[in-house]
Amino acid sequence: MTGAIVARCGLAAAAFGCFWISGPAAAIELTAAQAALYTTVSLFPPSATSMTVCYSFVCRRREMLDFTPADRSALSKILGTGRSSAAAERAAVQKAVIWFDRRMGPIIGTDKRVANADIRALDDKHNFDCWDTTRNTTSLLLVLQEWGLLKHHVVGDPHYRGNALALQLPHNTAVLIERATKTEWVVDMWTRAYAEPPDVKPLVEWIRED
């Protein structure tokens, strides 16, 4: 379902295309589906210097991450370990997401978060829903791409799954596209607890899961 994103807590649909969203810093070029992640919650998209971190379900709470030279150095070293192959780069991306989780968790309280959090957790202020993780992971990946740290992949459109007839609950995720094969890979941190490696698997496999 490329070009649209549907989440547990709402629905956003965007027209196809590619455009820029202006913000307080130089904008990153986005597809329409990527842009919808930000416009639907009145959020500036990430830039080369900062991103907004969403939490507390559907981005009800927000915190700016202004990347320091030390942040950029750390992420550059992490992604540098993945230059040899696409598989190595995906492993490096997992480590970059863990870096993000540890970087922001103590600041916003998500170091207490649990896997698969939704309203049943009764602790929204310490958790991400899949809206939040899709936005945050996509933003981080877009920043890495803007810095030229992704050699084997480009950032794809977020993807949705959900089939009420098959009892499949709604869920969405960030996506990377392998340059050589055009294979889409999900990068899904919502299904993992704090500082655990996100799920990284082919979209065709992810889309069939419960």
CYANA upper distance limits for C-alpha pairs under 8 A (distance plus 0.5 A):
  1 MET  CA      5 ILE  CA      8.30
  1 MET  CA    159 HIS  CA      6.88
  1 MET  CA    160 TYR  CA      6.83
  1 MET  CA    161 ARG  CA      8.40
  2 THR  CA     33 ALA  CA      8.34
  2 THR  CA    157 ASP  CA      7.12
  2 THR  CA    158 PRO  CA      7.93
  2 THR  CA    159 HIS  CA      6.70
  3 GLY  CA     13 ALA  CA      8.10
  3 GLY  CA     14 ALA  CA      7.14
  3 GLY  CA     15 ALA  CA      7.83
  3 GLY  CA     16 PHE  CA      6.88
  3 GLY  CA     32 ALA  CA      7.51
  3 GLY  CA     33 ALA  CA      5.42
  3 GLY  CA    157 ASP  CA      7.24
  3 GLY  CA    158 PRO  CA      8.36
  4 ALA  CA     12 ALA  CA      7.24
  4 ALA  CA     13 ALA  CA      5.60
  4 ALA  CA     14 ALA  CA      6.61
  4 ALA  CA     33 ALA  CA      6.28
  4 ALA  CA    158 PRO  CA      8.12
  4 ALA  CA    159 HIS  CA      7.72
  4 ALA  CA    160 TYR  CA      8.01
  5 ILE  CA     11 LEU  CA      7.36
  5 ILE  CA     12 ALA  CA      6.33
  5 ILE  CA     13 ALA  CA      7.00
  5 ILE  CA     33 ALA  CA      7.68
  5 ILE  CA    158 PRO  CA      6.96
  5 ILE  CA    159 HIS  CA      6.53
  5 ILE  CA    160 TYR  CA      6.03
  5 ILE  CA    172 ASN  CA      7.41
  6 VAL  CA     10 GLY  CA      6.94
  6 VAL  CA     11 LEU  CA      5.22
  6 VAL  CA     12 ALA  CA      6.55
  6 VAL  CA     13 ALA  CA      8.37
  6 VAL  CA    160 TYR  CA      6.35
  6 VAL  CA    161 ARG  CA      8.48
  6 VAL  CA    170 PRO  CA      7.71
  6 VAL  CA    171 HIS  CA      7.79
  6 VAL  CA    172 ASN  CA      7.31
  7 ALA  CA     11 LEU  CA      6.65
  7 ALA  CA    130 CYS  CA      7.46
  7 ALA  CA    131 TRP  CA      6.65
  7 ALA  CA    160 TYR  CA      7.85
  7 ALA  CA    170 PRO  CA      6.40
  7 ALA  CA    171 HIS  CA      6.02
  7 ALA  CA    172 ASN  CA      6.53
  8 ARG  CA    130 CYS  CA      7.99
  8 ARG  CA    131 TRP  CA      8.21
  8 ARG  CA    169 LEU  CA      8.45
  8 ARG  CA    170 PRO  CA      5.98
  8 ARG  CA    171 HIS  CA      6.81
  9 CYS  CA     58 VAL  CA      7.34
  9 CYS  CA    131 TRP  CA      8.20
 12 ALA  CA     36 ALA  CA      7.35
 12 ALA  CA     37 LEU  CA      8.49
 12 ALA  CA     40 THR  CA      7.22
 13 ALA  CA     33 ALA  CA      8.21
 13 ALA  CA     36 ALA  CA      7.76
 14 ALA  CA     32 ALA  CA      6.44
 14 ALA  CA     33 ALA  CA      6.38
 14 ALA  CA     36 ALA  CA      6.65
 15 ALA  CA     32 ALA  CA      6.71
 15 ALA  CA     33 ALA  CA      8.18
 16 PHE  CA     31 THR  CA      8.06
 16 PHE  CA     32 ALA  CA      6.04
 16 PHE  CA     33 ALA  CA      7.84
 17 GLY  CA     31 THR  CA      6.46
 17 GLY  CA     32 ALA  CA      5.84
 18 CYS  CA     29 GLU  CA      7.84
 18 CYS  CA     30 LEU  CA      6.35
 18 CYS  CA     31 THR  CA      4.76
 18 CYS  CA     32 ALA  CA      6.05
 19 PHE  CA     29 GLU  CA      6.65
 19 PHE  CA     30 LEU  CA      6.33
 19 PHE  CA     31 THR  CA      6.87
 19 PHE  CA     32 ALA  CA      7.53
 20 TRP  CA     27 ALA  CA      7.06
 20 TRP  CA     28 ILE  CA      7.29
 20 TRP  CA     29 GLU  CA      5.65
 20 TRP  CA     30 LEU  CA      6.63
 21 ILE  CA     27 ALA  CA      6.72
 21 ILE  CA     28 ILE  CA      8.15
 21 ILE  CA     29 GLU  CA      8.11
 21 ILE  CA     30 LEU  CA      8.27
 21 ILE  CA     35 ALA  CA      7.98
 21 ILE  CA     44 PHE  CA      8.22
 21 ILE  CA     45 PRO  CA      7.71
 22 SER  CA     26 ALA  CA      7.84
 22 SER  CA     27 ALA  CA      6.19
 22 SER  CA     44 PHE  CA      8.29
 23 GLY  CA     27 ALA  CA      6.79
 23 GLY  CA     44 PHE  CA      6.33
 23 GLY  CA     45 PRO  CA      7.86
 24 PRO  CA     44 PHE  CA      8.48
 25 ALA  CA     47 SER  CA      6.70
 25 ALA  CA     48 ALA  CA      8.49
 25 ALA  CA     49 THR  CA      8.16
 26 ALA  CA     47 SER  CA      6.51
 26 ALA  CA     48 ALA  CA      7.77
 27 ALA  CA     45 PRO  CA      7.85
 27 ALA  CA     46 PRO  CA      7.70
 27 ALA  CA     47 SER  CA      5.93
 27 ALA  CA     48 ALA  CA      8.40
 28 ILE  CA     45 PRO  CA      8.08
 28 ILE  CA     46 PRO  CA      7.40
 28 ILE  CA     47 SER  CA      6.29
 28 ILE  CA     48 ALA  CA      8.06
 28 ILE  CA    142 LEU  CA      8.19
 28 ILE  CA    146 GLU  CA      7.78
 30 LEU  CA     34 GLN  CA      6.27
 30 LEU  CA     35 ALA  CA      6.28
 31 THR  CA     35 ALA  CA      6.59
 31 THR  CA    157 ASP  CA      7.77
 32 ALA  CA     36 ALA  CA      6.66
 33 ALA  CA     37 LEU  CA      7.45
 33 ALA  CA    157 ASP  CA      6.32
 33 ALA  CA    158 PRO  CA      7.42
 34 GLN  CA     38 TYR  CA      8.08
 34 GLN  CA    138 THR  CA      8.44
 34 GLN  CA    157 ASP  CA      6.26
 34 GLN  CA    158 PRO  CA      7.26
 35 ALA  CA     39 THR  CA      6.76
 35 ALA  CA     45 PRO  CA      7.85
 36 ALA  CA     40 THR  CA      6.21
 37 LEU  CA     41 VAL  CA      7.87
 37 LEU  CA    135 ARG  CA      6.70
 38 TYR  CA     42 SER  CA      6.54
 38 TYR  CA     43 LEU  CA      5.21
 38 TYR  CA     44 PHE  CA      6.70
 38 TYR  CA     45 PRO  CA      6.35
 38 TYR  CA    135 ARG  CA      8.26
 39 THR  CA     43 LEU  CA      6.40
 39 THR  CA     44 PHE  CA      8.13
 41 VAL  CA     58 VAL  CA      8.46
 41 VAL  CA     59 CYS  CA      7.73
 43 LEU  CA     52 THR  CA      8.25
 44 PHE  CA     52 THR  CA      7.99
 45 PRO  CA     51 MET  CA      7.38
 45 PRO  CA     52 THR  CA      8.05
 45 PRO  CA    139 SER  CA      7.83
 46 PRO  CA     50 SER  CA      6.39
 46 PRO  CA     51 MET  CA      4.84
 46 PRO  CA     52 THR  CA      7.33
 46 PRO  CA    139 SER  CA      6.25
 46 PRO  CA    140 LEU  CA      8.49
 46 PRO  CA    142 LEU  CA      7.84
 46 PRO  CA    143 VAL  CA      7.34
 47 SER  CA     51 MET  CA      6.90
 47 SER  CA    143 VAL  CA      7.12
 48 ALA  CA    143 VAL  CA      6.21
 48 ALA  CA    146 GLU  CA      6.71
 48 ALA  CA    147 TRP  CA      7.42
 49 THR  CA     66 ASP  CA      6.56
 49 THR  CA     67 PHE  CA      6.06
 50 SER  CA     64 MET  CA      7.51
 50 SER  CA     65 LEU  CA      6.00
 50 SER  CA     66 ASP  CA      4.85
 50 SER  CA     67 PHE  CA      6.10
 51 MET  CA     64 MET  CA      6.50
 51 MET  CA     65 LEU  CA      5.88
 51 MET  CA     66 ASP  CA      7.22
 51 MET  CA    139 SER  CA      7.07
 51 MET  CA    140 LEU  CA      8.07
 52 THR  CA     62 ARG  CA      6.95
 52 THR  CA     63 GLU  CA      6.22
 52 THR  CA     64 MET  CA      5.06
 52 THR  CA     65 LEU  CA      6.53
 52 THR  CA    136 ASN  CA      8.17
 53 VAL  CA     62 ARG  CA      6.03
 53 VAL  CA     63 GLU  CA      5.64
 53 VAL  CA     64 MET  CA      6.48
 53 VAL  CA     65 LEU  CA      7.20
 53 VAL  CA    132 ASP  CA      8.45
 53 VAL  CA    136 ASN  CA      6.34
 54 CYS  CA     58 VAL  CA      7.97
 54 CYS  CA     59 CYS  CA      4.97
 54 CYS  CA     60 ARG  CA      7.73
 54 CYS  CA     61 ARG  CA      6.57
 54 CYS  CA     62 ARG  CA      5.31
 54 CYS  CA     63 GLU  CA      7.32
 54 CYS  CA    128 PHE  CA      8.14
 54 CYS  CA    132 ASP  CA      5.74
 54 CYS  CA    133 THR  CA      8.27
 54 CYS  CA    135 ARG  CA      7.70
 54 CYS  CA    136 ASN  CA      6.97
 55 TYR  CA     59 CYS  CA      5.62
 55 TYR  CA     60 ARG  CA      7.02
 55 TYR  CA     61 ARG  CA      5.84
 55 TYR  CA     62 ARG  CA      6.74
 55 TYR  CA    124 ASP  CA      8.41
 55 TYR  CA    125 LYS  CA      7.60
 55 TYR  CA    126 HIS  CA      8.09
 55 TYR  CA    127 ASN  CA      6.75
 55 TYR  CA    128 PHE  CA      5.50
 55 TYR  CA    129 ASP  CA      7.91
 55 TYR  CA    132 ASP  CA      6.12
 56 SER  CA     60 ARG  CA      6.07
 56 SER  CA     61 ARG  CA      6.04
 56 SER  CA    124 ASP  CA      5.08
 56 SER  CA    125 LYS  CA      5.07
 56 SER  CA    126 HIS  CA      7.00
 56 SER  CA    127 ASN  CA      6.10
 56 SER  CA    128 PHE  CA      6.28
 56 SER  CA    129 ASP  CA      7.83
 56 SER  CA    132 ASP  CA      8.39
 57 PHE  CA     61 ARG  CA      8.33
 57 PHE  CA    118 ASP  CA      8.07
 57 PHE  CA    124 ASP  CA      6.76
 57 PHE  CA    127 ASN  CA      7.72
 57 PHE  CA    128 PHE  CA      6.17
 57 PHE  CA    129 ASP  CA      5.49
 57 PHE  CA    130 CYS  CA      8.43
 57 PHE  CA    131 TRP  CA      7.42
 57 PHE  CA    132 ASP  CA      6.79
 58 VAL  CA    129 ASP  CA      7.40
 58 VAL  CA    131 TRP  CA      6.00
 58 VAL  CA    132 ASP  CA      6.42
 59 CYS  CA    131 TRP  CA      7.98
 59 CYS  CA    132 ASP  CA      6.43
 61 ARG  CA    125 LYS  CA      8.21
 63 GLU  CA    108 ILE  CA      7.91
 65 LEU  CA    104 MET  CA      8.45
 67 PHE  CA     71 ASP  CA      6.14
 67 PHE  CA     72 ARG  CA      7.06
 68 THR  CA     72 ARG  CA      6.86
 69 PRO  CA     73 SER  CA      6.59
 70 ALA  CA     74 ALA  CA      6.58
 71 ASP  CA     75 LEU  CA      6.71
 72 ARG  CA     76 SER  CA      6.44
 73 SER  CA     77 LYS  CA      6.70
 74 ALA  CA     78 ILE  CA      6.80
 75 LEU  CA     79 LEU  CA      6.60
 75 LEU  CA     96 ALA  CA      6.89
 75 LEU  CA     99 TRP  CA      8.42
 76 SER  CA     80 GLY  CA      6.35
 76 SER  CA    149 LEU  CA      7.23
 77 LYS  CA     81 THR  CA      7.24
 78 ILE  CA     82 GLY  CA      8.08
 78 ILE  CA     92 ALA  CA      6.41
 78 ILE  CA     93 VAL  CA      8.43
 78 ILE  CA     95 LYS  CA      7.34
 78 ILE  CA     96 ALA  CA      6.96
 79 LEU  CA     83 ARG  CA      7.67
 79 LEU  CA     89 GLU  CA      7.22
 79 LEU  CA     92 ALA  CA      5.79
 79 LEU  CA     93 VAL  CA      7.29
 79 LEU  CA     96 ALA  CA      7.86
 79 LEU  CA    149 LEU  CA      6.72
 79 LEU  CA    150 LEU  CA      7.94
 80 GLY  CA     92 ALA  CA      8.37
 80 GLY  CA    149 LEU  CA      8.03
 81 THR  CA     88 ALA  CA      7.68
 81 THR  CA     89 GLU  CA      7.79
 81 THR  CA     92 ALA  CA      6.86
 82 GLY  CA     86 ALA  CA      7.88
 82 GLY  CA     87 ALA  CA      8.16
 82 GLY  CA     88 ALA  CA      4.85
 82 GLY  CA     89 GLU  CA      4.30
 82 GLY  CA     90 ARG  CA      7.73
 82 GLY  CA     91 ALA  CA      7.49
 82 GLY  CA     92 ALA  CA      5.87
 83 ARG  CA     88 ALA  CA      7.37
 83 ARG  CA     89 GLU  CA      6.63
 83 ARG  CA    151 LYS  CA      7.13
 83 ARG  CA    152 HIS  CA      8.30
 84 SER  CA     88 ALA  CA      6.93
 84 SER  CA     89 GLU  CA      8.05
 85 SER  CA     89 GLU  CA      6.70
 85 SER  CA    152 HIS  CA      7.54
 86 ALA  CA     90 ARG  CA      6.79
 86 ALA  CA    152 HIS  CA      5.70
 86 ALA  CA    153 HIS  CA      7.78
 86 ALA  CA    178 GLU  CA      7.54
 87 ALA  CA     91 ALA  CA      6.89
 88 ALA  CA     92 ALA  CA      6.72
 89 GLU  CA     93 VAL  CA      6.64
 89 GLU  CA    150 LEU  CA      8.06
 89 GLU  CA    151 LYS  CA      8.31
 89 GLU  CA    152 HIS  CA      7.42
 90 ARG  CA     94 GLN  CA      6.88
 90 ARG  CA    200 VAL  CA      7.80
 91 ALA  CA     95 LYS  CA      7.08
 92 ALA  CA     96 ALA  CA      6.72
 93 VAL  CA     97 VAL  CA      6.76
 94 GLN  CA     98 ILE  CA      6.89
 94 GLN  CA    187 VAL  CA      8.32
 94 GLN  CA    197 PRO  CA      6.04
 94 GLN  CA    198 PRO  CA      6.44
 94 GLN  CA    200 VAL  CA      7.97
 95 LYS  CA     99 TRP  CA      6.64
 95 LYS  CA    197 PRO  CA      7.36
 96 ALA  CA    100 PHE  CA      6.76
 97 VAL  CA    101 ASP  CA      6.71
 97 VAL  CA    137 THR  CA      7.66
 97 VAL  CA    140 LEU  CA      8.35
 97 VAL  CA    189 MET  CA      8.35
 97 VAL  CA    197 PRO  CA      7.82
 97 VAL  CA    198 PRO  CA      7.64
 98 ILE  CA    102 ARG  CA      6.70
 98 ILE  CA    195 ALA  CA      5.53
 98 ILE  CA    196 GLU  CA      6.98
 98 ILE  CA    197 PRO  CA      6.64
 98 ILE  CA    198 PRO  CA      8.24
 99 TRP  CA    103 ARG  CA      6.41
 99 TRP  CA    195 ALA  CA      8.24
100 PHE  CA    104 MET  CA      6.64
101 ASP  CA    105 GLY  CA      6.02
101 ASP  CA    110 THR  CA      8.37
101 ASP  CA    111 ASP  CA      8.05
101 ASP  CA    194 TYR  CA      7.15
101 ASP  CA    195 ALA  CA      6.20
102 ARG  CA    106 PRO  CA      7.63
102 ARG  CA    111 ASP  CA      7.77
102 ARG  CA    194 TYR  CA      8.36
102 ARG  CA    195 ALA  CA      6.70
103 ARG  CA    107 ILE  CA      8.23
104 MET  CA    108 ILE  CA      6.69
104 MET  CA    109 GLY  CA      8.48
104 MET  CA    110 THR  CA      7.93
105 GLY  CA    109 GLY  CA      5.83
105 GLY  CA    110 THR  CA      4.91
105 GLY  CA    111 ASP  CA      4.73
105 GLY  CA    112 LYS  CA      8.19
105 GLY  CA    194 TYR  CA      8.37
106 PRO  CA    110 THR  CA      7.25
106 PRO  CA    111 ASP  CA      6.18
108 ILE  CA    126 HIS  CA      7.92
109 GLY  CA    113 ARG  CA      8.35
109 GLY  CA    125 LYS  CA      7.97
109 GLY  CA    126 HIS  CA      5.71
110 THR  CA    125 LYS  CA      8.34
110 THR  CA    126 HIS  CA      5.10
110 THR  CA    127 ASN  CA      6.03
110 THR  CA    128 PHE  CA      8.11
110 THR  CA    194 TYR  CA      7.74
111 ASP  CA    126 HIS  CA      7.98
111 ASP  CA    194 TYR  CA      6.21
111 ASP  CA    195 ALA  CA      8.35
112 LYS  CA    126 HIS  CA      6.46
112 LYS  CA    127 ASN  CA      7.86
112 LYS  CA    194 TYR  CA      7.37
113 ARG  CA    117 ALA  CA      8.13
113 ARG  CA    126 HIS  CA      6.03
113 ARG  CA    127 ASN  CA      5.23
113 ARG  CA    128 PHE  CA      7.75
113 ARG  CA    193 ALA  CA      6.65
113 ARG  CA    194 TYR  CA      6.18
114 VAL  CA    127 ASN  CA      7.35
114 VAL  CA    192 ARG  CA      7.62
114 VAL  CA    193 ALA  CA      5.04
114 VAL  CA    194 TYR  CA      6.97
115 ALA  CA    190 TRP  CA      6.51
115 ALA  CA    191 THR  CA      5.41
115 ALA  CA    192 ARG  CA      4.94
115 ALA  CA    193 ALA  CA      4.75
115 ALA  CA    194 TYR  CA      8.11
116 ASN  CA    129 ASP  CA      7.82
116 ASN  CA    130 CYS  CA      8.44
116 ASN  CA    190 TRP  CA      6.09
116 ASN  CA    191 THR  CA      5.33
116 ASN  CA    192 ARG  CA      7.41
116 ASN  CA    193 ALA  CA      8.40
117 ALA  CA    121 ALA  CA      6.37
117 ALA  CA    127 ASN  CA      6.93
117 ALA  CA    128 PHE  CA      6.96
117 ALA  CA    129 ASP  CA      6.19
117 ALA  CA    190 TRP  CA      7.85
118 ASP  CA    122 LEU  CA      8.40
118 ASP  CA    124 ASP  CA      8.03
118 ASP  CA    128 PHE  CA      8.30
118 ASP  CA    129 ASP  CA      6.19
119 ILE  CA    123 ASP  CA      7.98
119 ILE  CA    124 ASP  CA      7.31
123 ASP  CA    127 ASN  CA      7.15
124 ASP  CA    128 PHE  CA      7.82
128 PHE  CA    132 ASP  CA      5.86
128 PHE  CA    133 THR  CA      6.64
128 PHE  CA    190 TRP  CA      7.53
129 ASP  CA    133 THR  CA      6.91
129 ASP  CA    190 TRP  CA      7.16
130 CYS  CA    134 THR  CA      6.38
130 CYS  CA    171 HIS  CA      6.98
130 CYS  CA    172 ASN  CA      6.68
130 CYS  CA    173 THR  CA      7.49
130 CYS  CA    190 TRP  CA      6.08
131 TRP  CA    135 ARG  CA      6.79
131 TRP  CA    172 ASN  CA      7.67
132 ASP  CA    136 ASN  CA      6.49
133 THR  CA    137 THR  CA      6.25
133 THR  CA    173 THR  CA      7.83
133 THR  CA    174 ALA  CA      8.42
133 THR  CA    188 ASP  CA      7.86
133 THR  CA    189 MET  CA      6.76
133 THR  CA    190 TRP  CA      6.32
134 THR  CA    138 THR  CA      6.41
134 THR  CA    158 PRO  CA      7.58
134 THR  CA    172 ASN  CA      7.19
134 THR  CA    173 THR  CA      5.37
134 THR  CA    174 ALA  CA      5.49
134 THR  CA    188 ASP  CA      7.87
135 ARG  CA    139 SER  CA      6.47
135 ARG  CA    174 ALA  CA      7.97
136 ASN  CA    140 LEU  CA      6.68
137 THR  CA    141 LEU  CA      6.61
137 THR  CA    174 ALA  CA      6.62
137 THR  CA    187 VAL  CA      7.93
137 THR  CA    188 ASP  CA      8.40
137 THR  CA    189 MET  CA      8.29
138 THR  CA    142 LEU  CA      6.55
138 THR  CA    155 VAL  CA      7.94
138 THR  CA    158 PRO  CA      8.18
138 THR  CA    174 ALA  CA      5.84
138 THR  CA    175 VAL  CA      7.93
139 SER  CA    143 VAL  CA      6.77
140 LEU  CA    144 LEU  CA      6.79
141 LEU  CA    145 GLN  CA      6.60
141 LEU  CA    155 VAL  CA      6.95
142 LEU  CA    146 GLU  CA      6.54
142 LEU  CA    155 VAL  CA      6.90
143 VAL  CA    147 TRP  CA      6.71
144 LEU  CA    148 GLY  CA      6.93
144 LEU  CA    149 LEU  CA      5.86
144 LEU  CA    150 LEU  CA      6.96
145 GLN  CA    149 LEU  CA      6.21
145 GLN  CA    150 LEU  CA      5.85
145 GLN  CA    154 VAL  CA      7.49
145 GLN  CA    155 VAL  CA      7.82
150 LEU  CA    154 VAL  CA      7.37
152 HIS  CA    178 GLU  CA      6.43
152 HIS  CA    179 ARG  CA      6.05
152 HIS  CA    180 ALA  CA      7.83
153 HIS  CA    176 LEU  CA      6.62
153 HIS  CA    177 ILE  CA      5.79
153 HIS  CA    178 GLU  CA      4.90
153 HIS  CA    179 ARG  CA      5.58
154 VAL  CA    176 LEU  CA      6.27
154 VAL  CA    177 ILE  CA      5.79
154 VAL  CA    178 GLU  CA      7.15
154 VAL  CA    179 ARG  CA      7.19
155 VAL  CA    175 VAL  CA      6.77
155 VAL  CA    176 LEU  CA      5.19
155 VAL  CA    177 ILE  CA      6.64
156 GLY  CA    174 ALA  CA      7.99
156 GLY  CA    175 VAL  CA      5.53
156 GLY  CA    176 LEU  CA      5.54
156 GLY  CA    177 ILE  CA      6.15
156 GLY  CA    184 GLU  CA      8.05
157 ASP  CA    174 ALA  CA      7.56
157 ASP  CA    175 VAL  CA      6.63
158 PRO  CA    172 ASN  CA      7.35
158 PRO  CA    173 THR  CA      6.08
158 PRO  CA    174 ALA  CA      5.22
158 PRO  CA    175 VAL  CA      6.13
159 HIS  CA    172 ASN  CA      5.92
159 HIS  CA    173 THR  CA      6.09
159 HIS  CA    174 ALA  CA      7.22
159 HIS  CA    175 VAL  CA      7.54
160 TYR  CA    170 PRO  CA      7.73
160 TYR  CA    171 HIS  CA      6.33
160 TYR  CA    172 ASN  CA      4.83
160 TYR  CA    173 THR  CA      7.32
160 TYR  CA    207 ILE  CA      8.23
161 ARG  CA    168 GLN  CA      8.27
161 ARG  CA    169 LEU  CA      8.12
161 ARG  CA    170 PRO  CA      6.17
161 ARG  CA    171 HIS  CA      5.95
161 ARG  CA    172 ASN  CA      6.72
161 ARG  CA    207 ILE  CA      6.17
161 ARG  CA    208 ARG  CA      8.42
162 GLY  CA    168 GLN  CA      5.61
162 GLY  CA    169 LEU  CA      5.58
162 GLY  CA    170 PRO  CA      4.61
162 GLY  CA    171 HIS  CA      6.87
163 ASN  CA    167 LEU  CA      6.65
163 ASN  CA    168 GLN  CA      5.32
163 ASN  CA    169 LEU  CA      7.09
163 ASN  CA    170 PRO  CA      7.73
164 ALA  CA    168 GLN  CA      6.17
164 ALA  CA    169 LEU  CA      7.25
167 LEU  CA    210 ASP  CA      8.16
168 GLN  CA    209 GLU  CA      8.20
168 GLN  CA    210 ASP  CA      5.53
169 LEU  CA    210 ASP  CA      7.16
173 THR  CA    186 VAL  CA      6.87
173 THR  CA    187 VAL  CA      7.03
173 THR  CA    188 ASP  CA      5.91
174 ALA  CA    186 VAL  CA      6.32
174 ALA  CA    187 VAL  CA      5.86
174 ALA  CA    188 ASP  CA      6.84
175 VAL  CA    184 GLU  CA      6.99
175 VAL  CA    185 TRP  CA      6.02
175 VAL  CA    186 VAL  CA      4.93
175 VAL  CA    187 VAL  CA      6.20
175 VAL  CA    203 LEU  CA      8.44
176 LEU  CA    184 GLU  CA      6.25
176 LEU  CA    185 TRP  CA      5.61
176 LEU  CA    186 VAL  CA      6.78
176 LEU  CA    187 VAL  CA      7.68
177 ILE  CA    182 LYS  CA      6.15
177 ILE  CA    183 THR  CA      6.11
177 ILE  CA    184 GLU  CA      4.96
177 ILE  CA    185 TRP  CA      6.61
178 GLU  CA    182 LYS  CA      5.50
178 GLU  CA    183 THR  CA      5.79
178 GLU  CA    184 GLU  CA      6.90
178 GLU  CA    185 TRP  CA      8.01
179 ARG  CA    183 THR  CA      8.31
183 THR  CA    202 PRO  CA      7.69
184 GLU  CA    202 PRO  CA      6.44
184 GLU  CA    203 LEU  CA      6.00
184 GLU  CA    204 VAL  CA      8.43
185 TRP  CA    200 VAL  CA      6.88
185 TRP  CA    201 LYS  CA      5.87
185 TRP  CA    202 PRO  CA      4.90
185 TRP  CA    203 LEU  CA      5.66
186 VAL  CA    199 ASP  CA      7.72
186 VAL  CA    200 VAL  CA      5.89
186 VAL  CA    201 LYS  CA      6.09
186 VAL  CA    202 PRO  CA      6.67
186 VAL  CA    203 LEU  CA      6.02
186 VAL  CA    206 TRP  CA      7.83
187 VAL  CA    198 PRO  CA      6.70
187 VAL  CA    199 ASP  CA      6.22
187 VAL  CA    200 VAL  CA      5.32
187 VAL  CA    201 LYS  CA      7.82
188 ASP  CA    198 PRO  CA      5.78
188 ASP  CA    199 ASP  CA      5.48
188 ASP  CA    200 VAL  CA      7.05
189 MET  CA    193 ALA  CA      8.30
189 MET  CA    197 PRO  CA      7.77
189 MET  CA    198 PRO  CA      4.69
189 MET  CA    199 ASP  CA      6.71
190 TRP  CA    198 PRO  CA      8.06
191 THR  CA    198 PRO  CA      7.84
191 THR  CA    199 ASP  CA      7.78
192 ARG  CA    196 GLU  CA      6.36
192 ARG  CA    197 PRO  CA      7.56
192 ARG  CA    198 PRO  CA      6.57
192 ARG  CA    199 ASP  CA      8.01
201 LYS  CA    205 GLU  CA      7.43
201 LYS  CA    206 TRP  CA      7.24
202 PRO  CA    206 TRP  CA      6.89
203 LEU  CA    207 ILE  CA      6.35
204 VAL  CA    208 ARG  CA      7.44
205 GLU  CA    209 GLU  CA      7.52
